[in-house]
Amino acid sequence: MSEIISITADRESVCMADDIKSHRKPFEFPADLQMHQLIEELQKDEEYKGCSGGIWAGSPYKYKCLRSNDGKWKTNMPISAKKFFSDIEPYLCFERQSKKCE
């Protein structure tokens, strides 16, 4: 059995009515899954389907940018989830206009 990594994902709301419930969700993936595959899997989830713009990972104070606001990948691919999250919090945030990923 392969090692599992637990990741929390979140996205910004798209309108006031969208704030009724939290967008923050926990996920589990194989630790050796490549980051681009992990993002693809997350975007199959109804909550994250169609999320475009910036994607950053970690915490507000120590983070890595995965994708810029214009959709360009900023992380060297391929990289496994285990290696990518080895020095930051296992958290992903999808934002339309991220100040972290300009």
Secondary structure, 3 states (H helix, E strand, C coil): CCCEEEEEEEECCCCHHHHHCCCCEEEEEECCCEHHHHHHHHCCCCCCCCCCCEEEEECCCCEEEEECCCCCECCCCCCEHHHHHHHCCCEEEEECCCCCCC
